[in-house]
Amino acid sequence: MELLRGIKEVCGTILGCRMKDGNKYEVTMSHVNGKERLIDGLKIKNCQIMAKELGNDELVVSFLNLPAYITDEEIEEKLKGWKVKATTPIKRRMWPGTDIVDGTRFCKLDNPSDDPFQGTERQGRGGATMGPYQALKEDYKQSGYDMGHLFPVSHAHTQETADATFTLTNVVPQDRCLNEIWWRDLEGKIIKHLDNNLKQRFSEAYVVTGAVPGRSTISNTVNVNVPGYLWTAFCCYNFKTKQGVSKAHIAPNDRSQRVIDWKVADLETFLSGTDGYTQPFSIFQGKCNSDYNQYIYEHD
């Protein structure tokens, strides 16, 4: 489960997984981008995960632990939402020697020919060309940078919300080490802390993330800015008592392994200065500046 959780956080939705021999698994991703990100390799805790592509034309996927009342038509509609199509009828596995379903269904799928990663089309609404004004997926290829999420996929509470994070308007060029280790670890600890420590005291929680433009582009030929810093801040607020607490974090977009724990007011001061946006900047409009006086982030 640790493997699947780690792959999902970095690469996105997993359609299926089956164990092969030894420590080998066959994983089917719902997005071409997720597949390519997995093939690039990733690190889960202290374990390096390596992957290779098994096939391009057809996939066999399994759906596990499905209630019997869910119809095959509902599964097919879900597949359409993922922009894939079943090429065989959906089959149900039975308990040996019975006609009782065991909750597993499987079918073959066509791999989508179009990249389902949103925002990569060269033509926008009305035929407008997007390339000069918005980053495209190919801009990141062989750049050495990850497509780092701003709104974290790990913060999504529904599958639909998780899928919606895979758009190029929600990513920035991020140092691979920062994205895969330090920032990912921070995102996980923030959501865990909000759920376990603050959820009972406050009725609402808000998380805001951003990037500070840097002084370089993703390559000499692609005019996509590489951020100098990534930052995030949260506010937990109780509308009955009109009280809230907040915390902020910022990290240089490099391999320095520095994730800085700040008060929101300190982050706003930095972002308003010459190393930030060079103009007055407020995250919660002064309504949530009471510091949550606990350290949330300490890398394992």
C-alpha positions as CSV (number, residue, x, y, z in Angstrom):
1,M,0.0,0.0,0.0
2,E,2.9,2.3,0.6
3,L,4.0,1.8,-3.0
4,L,0.6,2.6,-4.4
5,R,0.1,5.6,-2.1
6,G,3.5,7.0,-3.2
7,I,2.9,6.5,-6.9
8,K,-0.5,8.1,-6.6
9,E,0.8,11.2,-4.8
10,V,3.5,11.8,-7.5
11,C,2.1,10.3,-10.7
12,G,-1.7,10.5,-10.3
13,T,-4.6,8.1,-10.6
14,I,-3.8,4.3,-10.7
15,L,-6.3,2.2,-12.7
16,G,-4.9,-1.1,-11.7
17,C,-2.0,-3.0,-10.1
18,R,-1.1,-6.6,-10.0
19,M,1.9,-8.4,-8.3
20,K,4.3,-10.2,-10.5
21,D,7.4,-12.2,-9.4
22,G,9.6,-10.9,-6.6
23,N,9.3,-7.2,-5.9
24,K,7.8,-6.4,-9.4
25,Y,4.4,-5.0,-10.0
26,E,2.4,-4.2,-13.1
27,V,0.8,-0.8,-12.7
28,T,-1.7,0.8,-15.1
29,M,-2.0,4.6,-14.9
30,S,-5.0,6.6,-16.0
31,H,-3.0,9.4,-17.5
32,V,-0.2,9.3,-20.1
33,N,1.6,11.9,-18.1
34,G,1.4,9.8,-15.0
35,K,2.9,6.8,-16.9
36,E,5.8,9.0,-18.2
37,R,6.3,10.4,-14.7
38,L,6.5,6.9,-13.3
39,I,8.9,5.8,-16.1
40,D,11.2,8.7,-15.1
41,G,11.6,7.0,-11.7
42,L,10.8,8.2,-8.2
43,K,11.9,7.7,-4.6
44,I,9.5,6.6,-1.9
45,K,11.1,7.1,1.5
46,N,14.5,5.5,1.0
47,C,13.5,3.2,-1.9
48,Q,14.2,4.1,-5.5
49,I,11.4,3.0,-7.8
50,M,12.2,2.2,-11.4
51,A,9.7,1.4,-14.1
52,K,9.5,0.5,-17.8
53,E,6.8,0.6,-20.3
54,L,5.2,-2.8,-21.1
55,G,2.9,-2.0,-24.0
56,N,1.3,0.7,-26.0
57,D,-1.8,-0.7,-27.8
58,E,-3.9,-2.4,-25.2
59,L,-4.1,-2.6,-21.4
60,V,-5.8,-5.1,-19.1
61,V,-7.1,-3.4,-16.0
62,S,-8.8,-4.8,-12.9
63,F,-11.2,-3.1,-10.6
64,L,-11.0,-4.5,-7.0
65,N,-13.5,-4.8,-4.2
66,L,-16.4,-3.4,-6.2
67,P,-19.9,-3.9,-4.7
68,A,-22.2,-6.1,-6.8
69,Y,-24.8,-3.4,-7.2
70,I,-22.4,-1.2,-9.2
71,T,-23.3,-1.8,-12.8
72,D,-20.9,-2.3,-15.7
73,E,-22.4,0.8,-17.4
74,E,-21.3,2.9,-14.4
75,I,-17.8,1.6,-14.8
76,E,-17.9,2.3,-18.6
77,E,-19.0,5.9,-17.9
78,K,-16.2,6.4,-15.5
79,L,-13.7,5.1,-18.1
80,K,-15.1,7.6,-20.6
81,G,-14.4,10.3,-18.0
82,W,-10.8,9.1,-18.0
83,K,-10.8,9.2,-21.9
84,V,-10.3,5.5,-22.3
85,K,-12.6,2.9,-23.8
86,A,-13.2,-0.8,-23.0
87,T,-12.4,-3.0,-26.0
88,T,-13.9,-6.1,-24.4
89,P,-17.0,-6.7,-22.2
90,I,-16.4,-6.2,-18.5
91,K,-16.0,-9.6,-16.8
92,R,-16.7,-10.5,-13.2
93,R,-14.5,-12.9,-11.3
94,M,-16.3,-15.5,-9.2
95,W,-15.4,-17.4,-6.1
96,P,-14.0,-20.8,-7.2
97,G,-16.7,-23.4,-7.8
98,T,-19.6,-20.9,-7.4
99,D,-21.5,-18.2,-9.3
100,I,-20.9,-15.7,-6.5
101,V,-18.9,-12.6,-7.6
102,D,-15.8,-11.8,-5.5
103,G,-15.8,-8.0,-6.2
104,T,-13.1,-8.1,-9.0
105,R,-13.9,-7.0,-12.5
106,F,-11.6,-6.7,-15.5
107,C,-11.5,-5.7,-19.1
108,K,-9.2,-4.7,-21.9
109,L,-8.7,-1.0,-22.7
110,D,-7.4,1.0,-25.6
111,N,-4.6,3.3,-24.7
112,P,-5.8,6.9,-25.5
113,S,-4.0,8.3,-28.5
114,D,-4.5,11.9,-27.2
115,D,-2.7,13.0,-24.1
116,P,-5.3,13.4,-21.4
117,F,-3.2,15.8,-19.4
118,Q,-5.3,18.9,-19.5
119,G,-4.1,22.2,-21.0
120,T,-1.6,20.7,-23.5
121,E,-3.6,21.5,-26.6
122,R,-1.9,23.9,-29.0
123,Q,-5.3,25.4,-29.9
124,G,-7.4,27.0,-27.3
125,R,-11.0,28.2,-27.4
126,G,-11.9,29.9,-30.6
127,G,-8.8,28.6,-32.3
128,A,-6.4,30.8,-30.3
129,T,-2.8,29.5,-30.3
130,M,-1.8,28.7,-26.7
131,G,1.9,27.8,-27.1
132,P,3.4,31.3,-26.8
133,Y,1.3,32.2,-23.7
134,Q,1.0,28.9,-21.8
135,A,3.4,26.2,-21.1
136,L,3.0,22.9,-23.0
137,K,3.9,19.5,-21.9
138,E,6.7,19.2,-24.4
139,D,8.3,22.2,-22.9
140,Y,9.2,20.1,-19.8
141,K,10.7,17.2,-21.7
142,Q,14.5,16.8,-21.1
143,S,14.4,20.0,-19.1
144,G,15.5,18.4,-15.8
145,Y,12.5,19.9,-14.0
146,D,9.4,18.2,-12.7
147,M,5.9,19.5,-13.4
148,G,5.4,20.4,-9.8
149,H,1.8,20.8,-8.6
150,L,0.7,24.0,-7.0
151,F,-2.6,22.6,-5.6
152,P,-1.3,19.2,-4.3
153,V,-2.9,16.1,-5.6
154,S,-2.5,14.6,-2.1
155,H,-4.9,17.3,-0.8
156,A,-7.8,16.2,-3.1
157,H,-10.7,14.6,-1.3
158,T,-12.4,13.1,-4.3
159,Q,-11.0,11.4,-7.4
160,E,-12.6,14.0,-9.6
161,T,-10.7,16.7,-7.7
162,A,-7.5,14.7,-7.9
163,D,-7.8,14.4,-11.7
164,A,-8.5,18.1,-12.0
165,T,-5.0,18.9,-10.6
166,F,-3.4,17.5,-13.7
167,T,-3.5,20.7,-15.7
168,L,-0.5,22.7,-16.9
169,T,-2.0,25.8,-15.3
170,N,-1.6,24.1,-11.9
171,V,2.1,23.2,-12.3
172,V,5.4,25.1,-12.4
173,P,9.0,23.9,-13.2
174,Q,10.1,22.4,-9.9
175,D,13.5,21.0,-8.9
176,R,13.0,17.2,-9.0
177,C,14.7,16.6,-5.7
178,L,12.5,19.3,-4.0
179,N,9.3,18.0,-5.6
180,E,9.8,14.3,-4.9
181,I,11.2,14.6,-1.4
182,W,11.0,17.8,0.6
183,W,8.0,19.5,-0.8
184,R,6.0,16.3,-1.2
185,D,6.8,15.4,2.4
186,L,5.7,18.9,3.5
187,E,2.4,18.6,1.6
188,G,1.6,15.3,3.3
189,K,2.4,16.5,6.8
190,I,0.3,19.7,6.4
191,I,-2.8,17.7,5.4
192,K,-2.2,15.1,8.1
193,H,-1.7,17.8,10.7
194,L,-4.9,19.6,9.6
195,D,-6.9,16.4,9.8
196,N,-5.5,15.1,13.1
197,N,-4.8,18.2,15.1
198,L,-6.9,21.1,14.0
199,K,-10.0,19.7,12.4
200,Q,-11.9,19.5,15.7
201,R,-11.2,23.1,16.8
202,F,-11.9,24.9,13.5
203,S,-14.8,24.8,11.1
204,E,-12.9,25.8,8.0
205,A,-9.3,25.3,6.7
206,Y,-7.8,27.1,3.7
207,V,-4.5,26.3,2.0
208,V,-3.0,28.8,-0.4
209,T,0.1,28.0,-2.5
210,G,2.2,30.0,-4.9
211,A,5.5,30.5,-6.7
212,V,7.8,33.4,-6.9
213,P,9.2,34.0,-10.4
214,G,12.9,33.4,-10.7
215,R,15.6,34.8,-13.0
216,S,15.9,31.9,-15.5
217,T,13.7,30.0,-18.0
218,I,13.2,26.3,-18.4
219,S,15.7,26.3,-21.4
220,N,17.3,28.6,-23.8
221,T,14.6,28.0,-26.4
222,V,11.5,27.8,-24.1
223,N,10.3,30.9,-22.4
224,V,8.8,29.3,-19.3
225,N,9.9,30.9,-16.0
226,V,11.5,28.7,-13.4
227,P,10.3,29.9,-9.9
228,G,12.9,31.0,-7.4
229,Y,10.8,30.0,-4.5
230,L,7.7,27.8,-3.7
231,W,5.5,28.8,-0.8
232,T,2.4,27.6,1.0
233,A,0.2,28.9,3.8
234,F,-2.8,27.6,5.7
235,C,-5.4,29.2,7.8
236,C,-7.8,27.3,10.2
237,Y,-10.7,29.5,11.1
238,N,-13.7,29.2,13.5
239,F,-16.6,31.4,12.3
240,K,-18.4,31.2,15.6
241,T,-15.5,32.5,17.7
242,K,-14.0,34.6,14.9
243,Q,-10.6,33.2,15.7
244,G,-8.1,31.4,13.5
245,V,-4.5,30.2,13.4
246,S,-2.1,30.0,10.5
247,K,1.3,28.8,9.4
248,A,3.5,29.3,6.3
249,H,6.3,27.5,4.7
250,I,8.7,28.5,1.9
251,A,11.5,26.8,0.0
252,P,14.1,27.8,-2.6
253,N,13.5,25.9,-5.8
254,D,16.7,24.0,-5.7
255,R,18.5,21.1,-3.9
256,S,19.5,23.0,-0.8
257,Q,17.0,20.9,1.3
258,R,15.8,24.0,3.0
259,V,12.1,24.2,3.9
260,I,11.6,27.3,6.1
261,D,8.8,27.4,8.8
262,W,7.4,31.0,9.0
263,K,4.6,33.0,10.4
264,V,2.2,34.1,7.7
265,A,3.1,37.8,8.5
266,D,6.8,37.0,7.9
267,L,6.0,35.3,4.6
268,E,3.8,38.3,3.5
269,T,6.7,40.6,4.3
270,F,9.1,38.5,2.2
271,L,6.7,38.2,-0.7
272,S,6.1,42.0,-0.7
273,G,9.9,42.7,-0.9
274,T,12.5,42.7,-3.7
275,D,12.9,38.9,-3.6
276,G,9.2,38.4,-3.9
277,Y,6.5,40.2,-5.9
278,T,7.9,43.7,-5.2
279,Q,4.5,45.0,-4.2
280,P,2.3,44.7,-1.1
281,F,1.0,41.2,-0.8
282,S,-1.5,39.7,1.6
283,I,-2.6,36.1,1.8
284,F,-5.5,36.1,4.2
285,Q,-6.2,39.9,4.3
286,G,-5.0,40.1,7.9
287,K,-7.8,37.9,9.2
288,C,-5.7,34.9,10.1
289,N,-2.3,36.1,11.3
290,S,-2.3,34.4,14.7
291,D,0.6,32.0,14.4
292,Y,0.1,28.3,15.1
293,N,2.9,27.9,17.5
294,Q,4.0,24.4,16.5
295,Y,6.5,23.1,14.0
296,I,4.7,21.0,11.4
297,Y,7.6,20.1,9.1
298,E,10.6,18.0,10.0
299,H,11.8,15.8,7.3
300,D,12.0,12.1,8.2
